[in-house]
Amino acid sequence: MTTIEDIKTQRANNLIAIAQQFTLQGEVRDIQAFGNGNINDTFLVSVDGTAGQRFVLQRINTQVFRQPELIMQNMCIFTEHVLEKLQQNPLNRRWEVPRVLFTKNAQDHWIDADGAFWRAMSFIADSQSFDRMGDRTQAGEVGYALGMFHNLISDLPPEKLADTLVGFHITPLYLEQYNQVLATTAVAKTPEVNYCLQFVSDRQTFVDILEDAKATGKLPLRLMHGDPKINNVMFDTDSGLAISVIDLDTVKPGLVHYDIGDCLRSACNLSGEETEDWQNVAFDTDICEGILQGYLSVAKEFLTENDYTYIYDAIRLIAFELGLRFFTDYLAGNVYFKVKHPEHNLARALVQFALTKSIETQESTIRAIIQDVK
């Protein structure tokens, strides 16, 4: 009879065997679950050896990333470009780029016996990340990190990278998906659901604003990170300075405004994305100012006047977009985002909608900040 402990042992042995594929020297000593991502399964691997080597092992969610080979292709092109650029023009502070680790067969990924797609990346030592923003100084560092990320790839032609998530951050497409789900799903009309239904209905007219600006040439196609949340910014544990932007799966052609909006959306909500007190969620304009100051200290080299014009719209839109995505996934039966309970995505949607409303009520203040920090 197979016991739960037998199953756990088998899984651990399978993980070790997979990790060993990326271990060119030494033996795998330990594997622990790592991080709190909503999409991929991530582990921290420790390897025997005098250097105490560690690396990050991930199983890519191929339900989300249908062509994971393109992710790895993008990552290799991106990291090679940035590392070469940093070598030619070193910064006067620490900056790390996650490196792709190759298998013993010189491949950038490994397919296990079950067909799962695995990859490994270097571990950024002496660093930490945060789920919530700290003070104004840290806000400036988050902004600097995103600005440096954009600056380092501003001369990498967008067409060199594949679009690994077609439609990602294209808000009109998310609205179409929402309407399709709504038309084919029986919805229990709780007060929270009714609130979300009305919230979306009231805001459908502005979902095209960034895509229209791109289509008319007001905003240029560039490379973007795709998920620049605060917990994807790594900080030096001693200095407290930002040293890296990680989670590169969604690096692809797009608008830098998606990144600016997403960064501010995640960082300026001091209650956090998982708070249960959604009615008191607010957008912190002081943190917003700190982030934009840090960002523009680096990014002003390549931004245009039109870029500044659409920053407020990006902040509002991306908060609304994520709320729309969470709510759609809730209605569809929680098929995209990992959840801890059946109402989890509904709770997440309520947080983002409350944040959107807070952004809207402070529009004049936010626009004034953007003008002041230019």
Contacts in CASP RR format, 6 or more apart in sequence:
PFRMAT RR
TARGET T0000
AUTHOR 0000-0000-0000
METHOD contacts of the structure
MODEL  1
MTTIEDIKTQRANNLIAIAQQFTLQGEVRDIQAFGNGNINDTFLVSVDGT
AGQRFVLQRINTQVFRQPELIMQNMCIFTEHVLEKLQQNPLNRRWEVPRV
LFTKNAQDHWIDADGAFWRAMSFIADSQSFDRMGDRTQAGEVGYALGMFH
NLISDLPPEKLADTLVGFHITPLYLEQYNQVLATTAVAKTPEVNYCLQFV
SDRQTFVDILEDAKATGKLPLRLMHGDPKINNVMFDTDSGLAISVIDLDT
VKPGLVHYDIGDCLRSACNLSGEETEDWQNVAFDTDICEGILQGYLSVAK
EFLTENDYTYIYDAIRLIAFELGLRFFTDYLAGNVYFKVKHPEHNLARAL
VQFALTKSIETQESTIRAIIQDVK
12 31 0 8 1.000
14 112 0 8 1.000
15 31 0 8 1.000
15 43 0 8 1.000
15 57 0 8 1.000
16 28 0 8 1.000
16 31 0 8 1.000
18 57 0 8 1.000
18 110 0 8 1.000
18 112 0 8 1.000
18 118 0 8 1.000
19 28 0 8 1.000
19 31 0 8 1.000
19 43 0 8 1.000
19 45 0 8 1.000
19 57 0 8 1.000
19 120 0 8 1.000
20 27 0 8 1.000
20 28 0 8 1.000
21 103 0 8 1.000
21 104 0 8 1.000
21 110 0 8 1.000
21 118 0 8 1.000
22 45 0 8 1.000
22 55 0 8 1.000
22 57 0 8 1.000
22 101 0 8 1.000
22 102 0 8 1.000
22 103 0 8 1.000
22 104 0 8 1.000
22 110 0 8 1.000
22 120 0 8 1.000
23 45 0 8 1.000
23 47 0 8 1.000
24 104 0 8 1.000
25 47 0 8 1.000
25 49 0 8 1.000
25 53 0 8 1.000
26 47 0 8 1.000
26 48 0 8 1.000
26 49 0 8 1.000
27 47 0 8 1.000
27 48 0 8 1.000
28 45 0 8 1.000
28 46 0 8 1.000
28 47 0 8 1.000
28 48 0 8 1.000
29 46 0 8 1.000
29 47 0 8 1.000
29 48 0 8 1.000
30 45 0 8 1.000
30 46 0 8 1.000
31 43 0 8 1.000
31 44 0 8 1.000
31 45 0 8 1.000
31 46 0 8 1.000
31 57 0 8 1.000
32 43 0 8 1.000
32 44 0 8 1.000
33 41 0 8 1.000
33 42 0 8 1.000
33 43 0 8 1.000
33 44 0 8 1.000
34 42 0 8 1.000
34 43 0 8 1.000
34 44 0 8 1.000
34 56 0 8 1.000
35 42 0 8 1.000
36 131 0 8 1.000
36 231 0 8 1.000
37 338 0 8 1.000
38 337 0 8 1.000
38 338 0 8 1.000
39 61 0 8 1.000
39 64 0 8 1.000
39 65 0 8 1.000
39 249 0 8 1.000
39 337 0 8 1.000
39 338 0 8 1.000
40 58 0 8 1.000
40 59 0 8 1.000
40 60 0 8 1.000
40 61 0 8 1.000
40 249 0 8 1.000
41 58 0 8 1.000
41 59 0 8 1.000
41 61 0 8 1.000
42 56 0 8 1.000
42 57 0 8 1.000
42 58 0 8 1.000
43 56 0 8 1.000
43 57 0 8 1.000
43 58 0 8 1.000
44 54 0 8 1.000
44 55 0 8 1.000
44 56 0 8 1.000
44 57 0 8 1.000
44 123 0 8 1.000
45 54 0 8 1.000
45 55 0 8 1.000
45 56 0 8 1.000
45 57 0 8 1.000
45 120 0 8 1.000
46 52 0 8 1.000
46 53 0 8 1.000
46 54 0 8 1.000
47 53 0 8 1.000
47 54 0 8 1.000
47 55 0 8 1.000
54 123 0 8 1.000
54 125 0 8 1.000
55 101 0 8 1.000
55 120 0 8 1.000
55 121 0 8 1.000
55 122 0 8 1.000
55 123 0 8 1.000
56 98 0 8 1.000
56 120 0 8 1.000
56 121 0 8 1.000
56 122 0 8 1.000
56 123 0 8 1.000
57 118 0 8 1.000
57 119 0 8 1.000
57 120 0 8 1.000
58 118 0 8 1.000
58 119 0 8 1.000
58 120 0 8 1.000
58 121 0 8 1.000
59 116 0 8 1.000
59 117 0 8 1.000
59 118 0 8 1.000
60 68 0 8 1.000
60 71 0 8 1.000
60 109 0 8 1.000
60 117 0 8 1.000
60 118 0 8 1.000
60 119 0 8 1.000
60 249 0 8 1.000
62 68 0 8 1.000
62 116 0 8 1.000
62 117 0 8 1.000
64 165 0 8 1.000
64 336 0 8 1.000
65 71 0 8 1.000
65 164 0 8 1.000
65 165 0 8 1.000
65 249 0 8 1.000
67 162 0 8 1.000
67 164 0 8 1.000
68 109 0 8 1.000
68 117 0 8 1.000
68 119 0 8 1.000
69 109 0 8 1.000
70 162 0 8 1.000
70 164 0 8 1.000
71 119 0 8 1.000
71 164 0 8 1.000
71 249 0 8 1.000
72 100 0 8 1.000
72 108 0 8 1.000
72 109 0 8 1.000
72 119 0 8 1.000
73 162 0 8 1.000
74 161 0 8 1.000
74 162 0 8 1.000
74 164 0 8 1.000
74 248 0 8 1.000
74 251 0 8 1.000
74 252 0 8 1.000
75 100 0 8 1.000
75 108 0 8 1.000
75 248 0 8 1.000
75 249 0 8 1.000
75 251 0 8 1.000
76 100 0 8 1.000
76 108 0 8 1.000
77 156 0 8 1.000
77 160 0 8 1.000
77 161 0 8 1.000
78 153 0 8 1.000
78 156 0 8 1.000
78 161 0 8 1.000
78 223 0 8 1.000
78 248 0 8 1.000
78 251 0 8 1.000
79 97 0 8 1.000
79 98 0 8 1.000
79 99 0 8 1.000
79 100 0 8 1.000
79 248 0 8 1.000
81 152 0 8 1.000
81 153 0 8 1.000
81 156 0 8 1.000
82 97 0 8 1.000
82 152 0 8 1.000
82 153 0 8 1.000
83 97 0 8 1.000
83 99 0 8 1.000
85 152 0 8 1.000
85 155 0 8 1.000
86 95 0 8 1.000
86 97 0 8 1.000
86 152 0 8 1.000
91 148 0 8 1.000
93 241 0 8 1.000
93 243 0 8 1.000
94 236 0 8 1.000
94 239 0 8 1.000
94 241 0 8 1.000
94 243 0 8 1.000
95 148 0 8 1.000
95 243 0 8 1.000
95 244 0 8 1.000
96 124 0 8 1.000
96 127 0 8 1.000
96 234 0 8 1.000
96 243 0 8 1.000
96 244 0 8 1.000
97 244 0 8 1.000
98 121 0 8 1.000
98 122 0 8 1.000
98 124 0 8 1.000
98 244 0 8 1.000
98 246 0 8 1.000
98 248 0 8 1.000
99 121 0 8 1.000
99 122 0 8 1.000
100 108 0 8 1.000
100 119 0 8 1.000
100 120 0 8 1.000
100 121 0 8 1.000
101 119 0 8 1.000
101 120 0 8 1.000
101 121 0 8 1.000
101 122 0 8 1.000
102 108 0 8 1.000
103 109 0 8 1.000
103 110 0 8 1.000
108 119 0 8 1.000
109 117 0 8 1.000
109 118 0 8 1.000
109 119 0 8 1.000
110 117 0 8 1.000
110 118 0 8 1.000
110 119 0 8 1.000
111 117 0 8 1.000
111 118 0 8 1.000
112 118 0 8 1.000
124 234 0 8 1.000
124 243 0 8 1.000
124 244 0 8 1.000
124 246 0 8 1.000
126 236 0 8 1.000
126 237 0 8 1.000
126 238 0 8 1.000
127 234 0 8 1.000
127 235 0 8 1.000
127 236 0 8 1.000
127 237 0 8 1.000
127 243 0 8 1.000
127 244 0 8 1.000
128 234 0 8 1.000
128 235 0 8 1.000
128 237 0 8 1.000
129 230 0 8 1.000
129 231 0 8 1.000
129 232 0 8 1.000
129 233 0 8 1.000
129 234 0 8 1.000
129 235 0 8 1.000
129 246 0 8 1.000
130 138 0 8 1.000
130 230 0 8 1.000
130 231 0 8 1.000
130 235 0 8 1.000
131 230 0 8 1.000
131 231 0 8 1.000
131 272 0 8 1.000
131 273 0 8 1.000
132 230 0 8 1.000
132 270 0 8 1.000
132 271 0 8 1.000
132 272 0 8 1.000
133 139 0 8 1.000
133 142 0 8 1.000
133 230 0 8 1.000
133 267 0 8 1.000
133 268 0 8 1.000
133 270 0 8 1.000
133 284 0 8 1.000
133 287 0 8 1.000
134 270 0 8 1.000
136 286 0 8 1.000
136 287 0 8 1.000
136 289 0 8 1.000
136 290 0 8 1.000
138 235 0 8 1.000
138 240 0 8 1.000
139 267 0 8 1.000
139 286 0 8 1.000
139 287 0 8 1.000
139 288 0 8 1.000
139 289 0 8 1.000
139 290 0 8 1.000
139 291 0 8 1.000
140 290 0 8 1.000
140 291 0 8 1.000
140 293 0 8 1.000
140 294 0 8 1.000
140 295 0 8 1.000
141 233 0 8 1.000
141 235 0 8 1.000
141 240 0 8 1.000
141 241 0 8 1.000
141 242 0 8 1.000
141 294 0 8 1.000
142 230 0 8 1.000
142 233 0 8 1.000
142 242 0 8 1.000
142 263 0 8 1.000
142 267 0 8 1.000
142 291 0 8 1.000
143 242 0 8 1.000
143 263 0 8 1.000
143 290 0 8 1.000
143 291 0 8 1.000
143 292 0 8 1.000
143 293 0 8 1.000
143 294 0 8 1.000
143 295 0 8 1.000
144 242 0 8 1.000
144 294 0 8 1.000
144 295 0 8 1.000
144 297 0 8 1.000
144 298 0 8 1.000
145 233 0 8 1.000
145 242 0 8 1.000
145 243 0 8 1.000
145 244 0 8 1.000
145 245 0 8 1.000
146 225 0 8 1.000
146 228 0 8 1.000
146 233 0 8 1.000
146 245 0 8 1.000
146 259 0 8 1.000
146 260 0 8 1.000
146 263 0 8 1.000
146 291 0 8 1.000
146 295 0 8 1.000
146 299 0 8 1.000
147 294 0 8 1.000
147 295 0 8 1.000
147 297 0 8 1.000
147 298 0 8 1.000
147 299 0 8 1.000
148 242 0 8 1.000
148 245 0 8 1.000
148 298 0 8 1.000
149 225 0 8 1.000
149 228 0 8 1.000
149 245 0 8 1.000
150 222 0 8 1.000
150 223 0 8 1.000
150 224 0 8 1.000
150 225 0 8 1.000
150 256 0 8 1.000
150 259 0 8 1.000
150 298 0 8 1.000
150 299 0 8 1.000
150 302 0 8 1.000
151 298 0 8 1.000
151 299 0 8 1.000
151 301 0 8 1.000
151 302 0 8 1.000
153 223 0 8 1.000
153 251 0 8 1.000
154 222 0 8 1.000
154 223 0 8 1.000
154 301 0 8 1.000
154 302 0 8 1.000
156 223 0 8 1.000
158 221 0 8 1.000
158 222 0 8 1.000
158 223 0 8 1.000
158 253 0 8 1.000
158 254 0 8 1.000
159 253 0 8 1.000
161 223 0 8 1.000
161 251 0 8 1.000
161 252 0 8 1.000
161 253 0 8 1.000
162 252 0 8 1.000
163 252 0 8 1.000
163 253 0 8 1.000
164 249 0 8 1.000
164 250 0 8 1.000
164 251 0 8 1.000
164 252 0 8 1.000
165 250 0 8 1.000
165 252 0 8 1.000
167 173 0 8 1.000
168 226 0 8 1.000
168 250 0 8 1.000
168 252 0 8 1.000
169 224 0 8 1.000
169 226 0 8 1.000
169 254 0 8 1.000
169 255 0 8 1.000
169 258 0 8 1.000
169 262 0 8 1.000
169 318 0 8 1.000
169 321 0 8 1.000
170 211 0 8 1.000
171 207 0 8 1.000
171 208 0 8 1.000
171 210 0 8 1.000
171 211 0 8 1.000
171 317 0 8 1.000
171 320 0 8 1.000
171 321 0 8 1.000
171 324 0 8 1.000
172 207 0 8 1.000
172 208 0 8 1.000
172 211 0 8 1.000
174 207 0 8 1.000
174 321 0 8 1.000
174 324 0 8 1.000
174 325 0 8 1.000
174 328 0 8 1.000
175 200 0 8 1.000
175 204 0 8 1.000
175 207 0 8 1.000
175 324 0 8 1.000
177 328 0 8 1.000
178 200 0 8 1.000
178 324 0 8 1.000
178 327 0 8 1.000
178 328 0 8 1.000
178 331 0 8 1.000
181 328 0 8 1.000
181 331 0 8 1.000
181 332 0 8 1.000
182 197 0 8 1.000
182 331 0 8 1.000
185 331 0 8 1.000
185 332 0 8 1.000
187 193 0 8 1.000
187 197 0 8 1.000
187 331 0 8 1.000
192 346 0 8 1.000
192 350 0 8 1.000
193 346 0 8 1.000
195 350 0 8 1.000
195 353 0 8 1.000
196 327 0 8 1.000
196 346 0 8 1.000
196 349 0 8 1.000
196 350 0 8 1.000
196 353 0 8 1.000
199 353 0 8 1.000
199 356 0 8 1.000
199 357 0 8 1.000
200 324 0 8 1.000
200 327 0 8 1.000
203 320 0 8 1.000
203 356 0 8 1.000
206 313 0 8 1.000
206 316 0 8 1.000
206 317 0 8 1.000
207 317 0 8 1.000
207 320 0 8 1.000
207 321 0 8 1.000
209 310 0 8 1.000
209 313 0 8 1.000
209 317 0 8 1.000
210 219 0 8 1.000
210 255 0 8 1.000
210 257 0 8 1.000
210 258 0 8 1.000
210 310 0 8 1.000
210 313 0 8 1.000
210 314 0 8 1.000
210 317 0 8 1.000
213 219 0 8 1.000
213 306 0 8 1.000
213 310 0 8 1.000
214 220 0 8 1.000
214 221 0 8 1.000
214 254 0 8 1.000
214 255 0 8 1.000
218 306 0 8 1.000
218 309 0 8 1.000
218 310 0 8 1.000
219 255 0 8 1.000
219 257 0 8 1.000
219 306 0 8 1.000
219 307 0 8 1.000
219 310 0 8 1.000
220 304 0 8 1.000
221 253 0 8 1.000
221 254 0 8 1.000
221 255 0 8 1.000
222 253 0 8 1.000
222 254 0 8 1.000
222 255 0 8 1.000
222 256 0 8 1.000
223 251 0 8 1.000
223 252 0 8 1.000
223 253 0 8 1.000
223 254 0 8 1.000
224 250 0 8 1.000
224 251 0 8 1.000
224 252 0 8 1.000
224 253 0 8 1.000
224 254 0 8 1.000
224 255 0 8 1.000
224 256 0 8 1.000
224 258 0 8 1.000
224 259 0 8 1.000
225 232 0 8 1.000
225 245 0 8 1.000
225 248 0 8 1.000
225 250 0 8 1.000
225 251 0 8 1.000
225 259 0 8 1.000
226 250 0 8 1.000
226 251 0 8 1.000
226 252 0 8 1.000
226 258 0 8 1.000
226 259 0 8 1.000
226 262 0 8 1.000
227 247 0 8 1.000
227 249 0 8 1.000
227 250 0 8 1.000
227 262 0 8 1.000
228 245 0 8 1.000
228 259 0 8 1.000
228 262 0 8 1.000
228 263 0 8 1.000
228 266 0 8 1.000
229 262 0 8 1.000
229 263 0 8 1.000
229 266 0 8 1.000
229 267 0 8 1.000
230 263 0 8 1.000
230 266 0 8 1.000
230 267 0 8 1.000
231 266 0 8 1.000
232 245 0 8 1.000
232 246 0 8 1.000
232 247 0 8 1.000
233 242 0 8 1.000
233 244 0 8 1.000
233 245 0 8 1.000
233 246 0 8 1.000
234 242 0 8 1.000
234 243 0 8 1.000
234 244 0 8 1.000
234 245 0 8 1.000
234 246 0 8 1.000
235 241 0 8 1.000
235 242 0 8 1.000
235 243 0 8 1.000
236 242 0 8 1.000
236 243 0 8 1.000
255 314 0 8 1.000
256 299 0 8 1.000
256 303 0 8 1.000
256 307 0 8 1.000
257 307 0 8 1.000
257 310 0 8 1.000
257 311 0 8 1.000
257 313 0 8 1.000
257 314 0 8 1.000
258 314 0 8 1.000
258 318 0 8 1.000
260 295 0 8 1.000
260 311 0 8 1.000
260 314 0 8 1.000
260 315 0 8 1.000
261 311 0 8 1.000
261 314 0 8 1.000
261 315 0 8 1.000
261 317 0 8 1.000
261 318 0 8 1.000
261 319 0 8 1.000
262 318 0 8 1.000
262 322 0 8 1.000
263 291 0 8 1.000
263 295 0 8 1.000
264 288 0 8 1.000
264 291 0 8 1.000
264 292 0 8 1.000
264 315 0 8 1.000
265 315 0 8 1.000
265 318 0 8 1.000
265 319 0 8 1.000
265 322 0 8 1.000
265 352 0 8 1.000
265 355 0 8 1.000
266 273 0 8 1.000
267 287 0 8 1.000
267 291 0 8 1.000
268 283 0 8 1.000
268 284 0 8 1.000
268 285 0 8 1.000
268 287 0 8 1.000
268 288 0 8 1.000
268 291 0 8 1.000
269 281 0 8 1.000
269 282 0 8 1.000
269 283 0 8 1.000
269 284 0 8 1.000
269 351 0 8 1.000
269 355 0 8 1.000
270 282 0 8 1.000
270 284 0 8 1.000
270 287 0 8 1.000
271 277 0 8 1.000
271 280 0 8 1.000
271 281 0 8 1.000
271 282 0 8 1.000
271 351 0 8 1.000
272 281 0 8 1.000
272 351 0 8 1.000
273 348 0 8 1.000
273 351 0 8 1.000
273 352 0 8 1.000
274 347 0 8 1.000
274 348 0 8 1.000
274 351 0 8 1.000
275 281 0 8 1.000
275 351 0 8 1.000
276 347 0 8 1.000
278 347 0 8 1.000
278 350 0 8 1.000
278 351 0 8 1.000
278 354 0 8 1.000
279 354 0 8 1.000
280 354 0 8 1.000
281 351 0 8 1.000
281 354 0 8 1.000
281 355 0 8 1.000
281 358 0 8 1.000
282 354 0 8 1.000
282 355 0 8 1.000
282 358 0 8 1.000
283 315 0 8 1.000
283 319 0 8 1.000
283 355 0 8 1.000
283 358 0 8 1.000
283 359 0 8 1.000
283 362 0 8 1.000
283 366 0 8 1.000
285 362 0 8 1.000
285 365 0 8 1.000
285 366 0 8 1.000
285 369 0 8 1.000
288 315 0 8 1.000
288 366 0 8 1.000
288 369 0 8 1.000
289 369 0 8 1.000
289 372 0 8 1.000
289 373 0 8 1.000
290 373 0 8 1.000
292 311 0 8 1.000
292 369 0 8 1.000
292 370 0 8 1.000
292 373 0 8 1.000
293 373 0 8 1.000
296 303 0 8 1.000
296 373 0 8 1.000
296 374 0 8 1.000
300 374 0 8 1.000
308 370 0 8 1.000
308 371 0 8 1.000
308 374 0 8 1.000
311 370 0 8 1.000
312 363 0 8 1.000
312 366 0 8 1.000
312 367 0 8 1.000
312 370 0 8 1.000
315 359 0 8 1.000
315 366 0 8 1.000
316 356 0 8 1.000
316 359 0 8 1.000
316 360 0 8 1.000
316 363 0 8 1.000
319 352 0 8 1.000
319 355 0 8 1.000
319 356 0 8 1.000
319 359 0 8 1.000
320 352 0 8 1.000
320 353 0 8 1.000
320 356 0 8 1.000
322 352 0 8 1.000
323 348 0 8 1.000
323 349 0 8 1.000
323 351 0 8 1.000
323 352 0 8 1.000
323 353 0 8 1.000
323 356 0 8 1.000
324 349 0 8 1.000
325 336 0 8 1.000
325 337 0 8 1.000
326 337 0 8 1.000
326 345 0 8 1.000
326 346 0 8 1.000
326 348 0 8 1.000
326 349 0 8 1.000
326 352 0 8 1.000
327 345 0 8 1.000
327 346 0 8 1.000
327 349 0 8 1.000
327 353 0 8 1.000
329 335 0 8 1.000
329 336 0 8 1.000
329 337 0 8 1.000
329 345 0 8 1.000
330 343 0 8 1.000
330 344 0 8 1.000
330 345 0 8 1.000
330 346 0 8 1.000
330 349 0 8 1.000
334 342 0 8 1.000
334 344 0 8 1.000
334 345 0 8 1.000
337 344 0 8 1.000
337 345 0 8 1.000
337 348 0 8 1.000
339 345 0 8 1.000
359 366 0 8 1.000
END
